[in-house]
Amino acid sequence: MSKVPLSERKHIAFVGKRNVGKSSLVNCFVGQDLVIVSDIPGTTTDPVKKAMELLPFGPIVIIDTAGIDDISELGEKRVNKTMQIISETDFAIVVLDSQSHLSNEEMNLIELLNKYEIPFYIAINKSELGINYKLLEELNFRKLSFSLVSCKTGKGIYEFKEKIANLIPNEEEPPLISDLIKQHDIIVLVVPIDLGAPKGRLILPQVQTIRESLDEDAVVIVVKDKELRSALSILNQKPKLVVTDSQAIMRVNADVPDDIKVTTFSILMARHKGDLTEYIKGLQRIEELQNGDKVLIAEACSHHPQEDDIGKVKIPRWLRLHTKKNLEISFSNGHYFPSNLSDFKLIIHCGGCMLNRKAMLTRIKQAKFANVPIVNYGLAISYMHGALPRALEPFPEAKQVWELFQKKIPSFHQL
């Protein structure tokens, strides 16, 4: 369990106002002094994360956040950070003071959680000091579930942890590749080794694809793009599937016979982390771009750009060549979108391998709220290089959406 990547764990955020005991409750929850506890409001500044195993649920990430009611100049930035953390949260624990009542900040927080469809549970802390029964009436009136706990005496903590373990959503995430293959199938993974490849290791989507294929008892062959043709020629049976890096898709398509299915790591990730059909809808906007339109290229992680960086250099070049338009292209790095999202006509997003699925789905929702189509790197690259629909052949539902896209249905974005 300790080896489970953070992006594959459920994220549980403790949120609420300052000095309600969020950090104390986090320490009780994880069973150690993870964060500094103080009676001084605003002790927690940046979010604090801790990977742990919550029995009987499994591996999770606990997140302690700053108070949502800090009105100082620096506090406003802390509050924004807390609100942004919600985008990667699978489950939230709203911590209230037992002697208080529901404030406007807390109601706004609950509304935000409902807006992004994030399940939550309320912990009423400091119960040893007494209970404001008007608070309980408010919560009951709004049909909000809660538990009374005391970090000072430990009362209710064990029962609270058991409750949370049973409430965390445990729905099955879409598989990466396991539903496309079966035992003894031959899977060929094409992994180019170029300037963008990390020294001495593979990138996470490649590693995850290998592992999931091995879990299905498939036969996994990993080659560089230059060795693909040779590898195919020595096999005594056809591969079930060839998976390649998006940047090599055209070379791979040329080397792989038409009766063998081909897709990309990025398209696999689009389905596993995000919404493949929603990304396909975003492709139509590429054809609608006009001179002066703003396009956002968003990456979930920060890295030092390479000489021919995929996000900073290649995609902008390919996009301008494909559209033949003078576009205004902006870049964002990290887990959060810029505040002026509605100014953009299109978002081209990375595969999101460093995000958990909830964070990626929330980013798609944020794009929808701003009425901005979104597509991921791999799908956009495959489209602009003419590799679609072949790369969608393994995914019938996505292929159907693509066919609607090809018919140029006017209501395409409302599907």
C-alpha atoms as one frame of an Amber mdcrd trajectory, in Angstrom:
protein
   0.000   0.000   0.000   2.853   2.397   0.760   3.947   2.196  -2.868   0.587
   3.359  -4.259   1.202   6.691  -6.087  -0.498   9.752  -4.580  -2.408  10.225
  -7.844  -3.991   6.774  -7.397  -5.117   7.331  -3.776  -8.383   8.841  -2.596
  -7.803  12.377  -1.289  -9.537  13.380   1.952  -9.463  17.093   2.839 -10.176
  18.595   6.273 -11.718  22.023   5.661 -13.328  24.727   7.771 -12.748  28.018
   9.540  -9.668  28.935  11.565  -9.308  27.589  15.071 -12.065  24.964  14.827
  -9.471  22.233  15.395  -8.854  20.954  11.860  -5.179  20.246  12.531  -5.924
  18.586  15.876  -8.493  16.368  14.184  -6.021  15.502  11.416  -3.449  14.468
  14.052  -6.045  12.306  15.815  -7.114  10.828  12.490  -3.605   9.792  11.397
  -2.485   8.865  14.919   0.590  11.115  14.968   1.587  14.771  15.279   1.543
  15.470  11.558   0.799  19.197  11.756   1.516  21.956  14.273  -1.386  22.660
  16.623  -1.857  26.049  18.272  -4.619  28.185  19.771  -3.413  31.006  17.510
  -5.806  31.255  14.514  -4.184  30.728  11.120  -1.384  28.386  12.250  -1.879
  26.209   9.162  -0.725  28.105   6.074  -0.069  25.819   3.105  -1.954  22.521
   2.728  -0.245  19.583   4.462  -0.583  16.108   2.906  -0.038  12.695   4.458
  -0.330   9.325   2.708  -1.732   6.615   4.969  -3.867   3.483   4.985  -7.361
   3.781   6.403  -8.774   0.401   7.376 -10.870  -1.162   6.048 -10.960   1.275
   3.113  -7.350   1.271   1.903  -4.703   3.820   0.808  -5.666   7.494   1.080
  -4.105  10.963   1.264  -5.089  13.220   4.181  -4.956  16.980   3.519  -4.981
  19.634   6.250  -5.946  23.080   4.925  -5.856  26.715   6.001  -8.970  28.353
   7.459 -11.546  29.683   5.011 -12.200  32.836   7.072  -8.732  34.449   7.071
  -9.345  38.050   5.982  -5.724  39.271   5.969  -3.919  40.023   2.703  -1.824
  36.884   3.044  -4.848  35.008   4.369  -6.745  35.611   1.133  -4.062  33.674
  -0.711  -4.311  30.879   1.860  -8.087  30.738   1.419  -7.702  30.566  -2.362
  -5.258  27.694  -1.921  -7.754  25.867   0.274 -10.538  26.362  -2.261  -8.257
  25.098  -5.020  -7.366  22.001  -2.978 -11.030  21.047  -3.143 -10.530  20.383
  -6.866  -8.449  17.290  -6.075 -10.535  16.083  -3.166 -12.525  12.856  -3.352
 -14.091  13.397   0.052 -14.194  16.402   2.384 -14.515  16.585   6.156 -16.043
  19.916   7.174 -14.928  20.744  10.717 -17.196  22.952  12.835 -16.847  24.407
  16.343 -19.346  22.815  18.754 -20.154  26.192  20.344 -20.643  28.099  17.103
 -23.292  28.140  14.378 -23.198  27.822  10.593 -21.452  30.930   9.243 -21.692
  32.373   5.727 -18.190  31.071   4.973 -19.180  27.565   6.004 -22.383  27.662
   3.972 -20.440  28.885   0.928 -18.003  26.025   1.451 -20.837  23.490   1.554
 -22.344  25.008  -1.597 -18.981  24.702  -3.349 -18.694  21.044  -2.361 -22.185
  20.414  -3.716 -21.395  22.320  -6.917 -18.450  20.056  -7.686 -20.344  16.977
  -6.460 -17.777  16.263  -3.750 -19.225  14.082  -0.969 -18.575  15.386   2.535
 -19.243  14.723   6.198 -19.322  17.129   9.130 -17.263  16.764  12.293 -18.360
  18.959  15.208 -15.167  19.391  17.208 -14.460  20.602  20.764 -17.567  18.827
  22.051 -16.016  18.695  25.551 -16.698  22.457  25.824 -20.433  22.049  25.308
 -22.808  21.974  22.350 -24.678  24.822  20.681 -27.938  23.006  20.030 -28.984
  25.676  17.548 -26.101  24.425  15.370 -27.471  20.881  15.557 -30.921  22.187
  14.592 -29.436  23.990  11.578 -27.629  20.864  10.421 -30.678  18.665  10.916
 -32.866  21.180   9.075 -30.470  21.075   6.116 -30.289  17.255   6.372 -26.508
  17.352   6.883 -24.955  14.345   8.650 -22.443  14.930  11.444 -20.524  13.400
  14.350 -19.584  14.941  17.685 -15.880  14.559  18.479 -13.349  15.836  20.972
  -9.667  15.874  20.081  -8.844  16.825  23.662 -10.533  13.826  25.314 -10.550
  11.484  22.308 -14.300  10.983  22.608 -15.937   9.944  19.342 -12.669   9.809
  17.375 -12.625   6.029  16.817 -16.274   5.974  15.764 -15.638   8.982  13.511
 -12.788   7.201  11.689 -14.955   4.128  11.189 -17.727   6.315   9.795 -15.390
   8.025   7.325 -13.911   4.709   6.170 -17.415   3.615   5.208 -18.411   6.910
   3.593 -15.454   7.469   1.248 -16.650   6.721  -2.291 -15.089   3.501  -3.507
 -16.432   3.403  -7.036 -14.363   1.611  -9.627 -12.250   3.938 -11.740 -12.136
   3.265 -15.471  -9.306   0.837 -16.220  -6.202   1.933 -18.057  -5.870  -1.102
 -20.339  -7.097  -4.203 -18.493 -10.508  -4.324 -20.186  -8.886  -4.259 -23.637
  -6.748  -7.358 -23.151  -6.881 -10.861 -21.715  -4.516 -13.593 -20.605  -1.738
 -14.480 -23.093  -2.533 -11.538 -25.392   0.568  -9.901 -26.841   0.751  -6.173
 -26.130   3.441  -4.073 -27.804   4.318  -0.809 -26.059   6.270   1.687 -28.129
   8.400   3.933 -25.932  10.503   6.506 -27.811  13.701   7.511 -26.050  14.300
  11.149 -26.962  15.269  14.403 -25.257  11.946  14.481 -23.423  12.366  11.009
 -21.911  13.480  11.008 -18.241  16.961   9.567 -17.781  17.037   6.023 -16.445
  13.284   5.540 -16.105   9.937   5.473 -17.870   7.141   7.974 -17.393   4.240
   7.044 -15.108   1.612   6.193 -17.797   4.063   3.752 -19.388   4.850   2.105
 -16.054   1.169   1.843 -15.140   0.302   0.337 -18.528   3.024  -2.294 -18.133
   1.868  -3.178 -14.620  -1.819  -3.412 -15.507  -1.021  -5.566 -18.549   1.076
  -7.902 -16.392  -1.749  -8.113 -13.869  -3.914  -9.482 -16.694  -1.217 -12.076
 -17.513  -0.642 -10.554 -20.920   2.686 -10.816 -22.756   4.195  -7.333 -22.759
   6.837  -6.305 -25.279   8.446  -2.877 -24.897  10.362  -1.408 -27.833  11.542
   1.932 -29.149   9.771   3.228 -32.244  12.786   2.473 -34.442  12.690  -1.193
 -33.419   8.927  -1.658 -33.808   8.962  -3.065 -37.327  11.671  -5.562 -36.415
   9.778  -6.641 -33.298   6.564  -7.237 -35.237   8.392  -9.290 -37.871   9.719
 -11.831 -35.363   6.436 -12.444 -33.532   4.691 -15.713 -34.373   1.264 -14.194
 -33.709  -0.267 -10.755 -34.127  -0.352  -8.417 -31.132  -3.772  -7.683 -29.672
  -2.855  -4.040 -29.273  -0.022  -1.597 -29.919   0.255   1.407 -27.602   2.571
   4.273 -28.473   3.619   7.736 -27.419   1.460  10.355 -29.161   4.439  11.998
 -30.828   5.328   8.749 -32.588   1.798   7.843 -33.666   2.265   8.443 -37.396
   5.492   6.425 -37.583   3.846   3.636 -35.627   0.717   3.669 -37.786   2.903
   3.261 -40.851   4.664   0.213 -39.372   1.628  -1.580 -37.900  -0.699  -3.539
 -40.233  -4.248  -2.190 -40.470  -5.769  -5.266 -38.790  -3.881  -4.567 -35.532
  -5.396  -1.964 -33.199  -3.253   1.014 -32.242  -3.779   3.662 -29.583  -1.666
   5.977 -27.418  -0.717   6.179 -23.750  -2.333   9.596 -23.635  -5.668   8.312
 -24.947  -5.561   5.511 -22.375  -4.970   8.169 -19.693  -7.775  10.338 -21.093
 -10.236   7.565 -20.355  -8.631   6.481 -17.059  -8.206   9.929 -15.503 -10.690
  12.112 -17.326 -13.476  11.910 -19.899 -12.442  10.645 -23.323 -15.722  11.490
 -25.046 -15.676  15.035 -23.653 -12.168  15.501 -25.015 -13.296  14.334 -28.453
 -16.016  16.994 -28.410 -13.293  19.543 -27.714 -11.641  18.680 -31.024 -14.336
  20.576 -32.918 -13.145  23.833 -31.383  -9.754  23.370 -33.057 -11.522  23.741
 -36.404 -13.420  26.816 -35.185 -10.415  28.837 -33.975  -9.964  32.286 -35.489
  -7.153  34.840 -35.598  -6.551  36.322 -32.152  -8.331  33.542 -30.245  -6.788
  32.604 -26.911  -5.757  29.004 -26.280  -4.613  27.711 -22.883  -2.069  24.907
 -22.719  -2.282  23.479 -19.215   0.072  21.071 -17.463  -0.660  19.561 -14.064
   2.979  19.393 -13.008   5.913  21.781 -13.190   9.057  20.764 -15.023  11.997
  22.404 -16.715  11.063  22.862 -20.404  13.173  20.914 -22.882  14.607  22.441
 -26.042  11.682  21.092 -28.073   9.167  20.859 -25.211   5.869  19.145 -26.059
   3.659  21.718 -24.332   5.648  24.900 -24.771   6.957  24.345 -28.303   5.545
  21.425 -30.277   1.814  21.707 -29.631   1.719  25.496 -30.290   3.641  24.894
 -33.529   1.370  22.068 -34.663  -1.751  24.030 -33.680  -0.762  27.085 -35.730
   0.209  24.902 -38.700  -3.074  23.011 -38.556  -5.384  26.013 -38.107  -3.310
  28.469 -40.161  -4.410  31.097 -37.646  -2.532  33.656 -35.574  -3.427  32.380
 -32.110  -2.659  33.843 -28.689  -1.338  30.903 -26.668  -0.921  30.978 -22.883
   0.512  28.389 -20.500  -0.317  27.291 -16.974   1.532  24.832 -14.744   0.378
  23.210 -11.537  -2.875  21.791 -10.251  -5.003  24.884 -10.845  -6.427  26.832
 -13.782  -5.943  30.622 -14.102  -8.808  32.756 -12.798  -9.628  34.176 -16.268
 -10.548  30.779 -17.720 -13.557  32.076 -19.648 -11.246  34.266 -21.773  -9.993
  31.200 -23.635 -11.552  29.495 -26.640  -9.884  26.134 -26.006  -7.943  24.299
 -23.297  -5.361  21.711 -24.332  -4.496  19.758 -21.185  -1.715  17.297 -20.407
  -2.552  13.678 -19.641  -2.948  14.460 -15.929  -0.862  11.515 -14.731   0.142
  13.479 -11.601  -3.491  14.300 -10.752  -5.985  11.977  -9.174  -9.114  11.265
 -11.217 -11.303  13.577  -9.116  -8.975  16.506  -9.768  -9.035  15.875 -13.519
 -12.817  15.556 -13.611 -13.155  18.767 -11.608 -10.932  20.559 -14.111 -13.221
  19.335 -16.894 -16.213  20.676 -14.925 -14.449  24.012 -14.434 -13.952  24.208
 -18.195 -17.641  23.449 -18.720 -18.703  26.103 -16.195 -16.545  28.592 -18.125
 -18.000  27.315 -21.440 -14.539  26.426 -22.754 -14.016  23.117 -24.636 -11.160
  20.976 -23.358  -9.019  18.300 -25.015  -5.877  16.524 -23.845  -2.425  16.521
 -25.420  -2.531  13.055 -26.917  -5.937  13.376 -28.536  -5.114  16.792 -29.990
  -1.783  15.538 -31.350  -3.346  12.419 -32.865  -6.073  14.533 -34.464  -3.743
  17.152 -35.922  -1.505  14.398 -37.335  -4.354  12.497 -38.940  -4.097   9.477
 -36.612  -7.807   9.509 -35.784 -10.028   7.554 -35.905  -7.575   4.643 -35.885
  -6.324   5.445 -32.386  -9.949   5.322 -31.172 -10.690   1.847 -32.565 -10.326
   0.133 -29.146 -13.037   2.422 -27.680 -16.454   1.984 -29.393 -18.237   4.736
 -27.423 -15.507   7.246 -28.182 -15.506   6.144 -31.818 -19.236   6.883 -32.007
 -18.719  10.416 -30.676 -15.940  10.865 -33.233 -18.311   9.884 -36.051 -20.776
  12.524 -34.875 -17.931  15.025 -34.839 -17.097  14.133 -38.427 -20.690  14.855
 -39.473 -20.271  18.414 -38.155 -23.497  18.267 -36.163 -24.246  21.868 -35.016
 -25.258  20.734 -31.512 -22.056  18.743 -31.077 -20.996  20.534 -27.864 -24.400
  19.878 -26.253 -24.200  16.091 -26.694
